[in-house]
Amino acid sequence: MGLDMYLAAKKHIEKIDWKKLDRDNGLDMDSPEVVNDLFNEIVTTAGLENVAHSIYGAEVSVTCAYWRKSNQIHAWFVENVQGGNDNCGEYYVPQDKLRELLTICQRALFEKDPNLLPPKEGFFFGGTDIDQWYWEDIKDTIKQLKHVLELSEKSDLSFYYSSSW
């Protein structure tokens, strides 16, 4: 047991390739010729081809960042993304918030100022000492967020934070 934290990258995949849909040629939204190949691949891989006729889009979600007992990072998400609600829910994270967290982590590390990201006590949240592990969590967050933000520049992604304990 313990605090596990996830940042998911999600992408919506349209079922219909709108460029192929031309009502003048007798095709409609249920014509196999207008279905996006990637959509077909996703529903087939997920074993959903039998229900895909009534589905008009798919969402692909991958965990793009993960933390364990990084309570200072969790506290930041709770206060800056979740509106103070620490309830293990899933919350949309705008990219500007990810950049803000990256900047705060870089500043905290450079200035060695734990007051920028204070630890948070909680049930199975891990230690609250400002020690080697605290600073390793900050470094790890910087590394993960840099990668996530690079991904977001190359693709139309939405990000969501969730936690469990």
ABEGO torsion letter per residue (X at the ends): XEBBBBBBBBBBBBABBAAABBAAAGBBAABAAABBAAAAAAAAAAGAAAAAAABAEBBBBBBABBBBGBAAAAAAAAAAAAGGBBAGBBBBBBAAAAAAAAAAAAAAAAAGBAAABBBBBBBGAEBABBBAAAAAAAAAAAAAAAAAAAAAAABBBBBBBBBBX
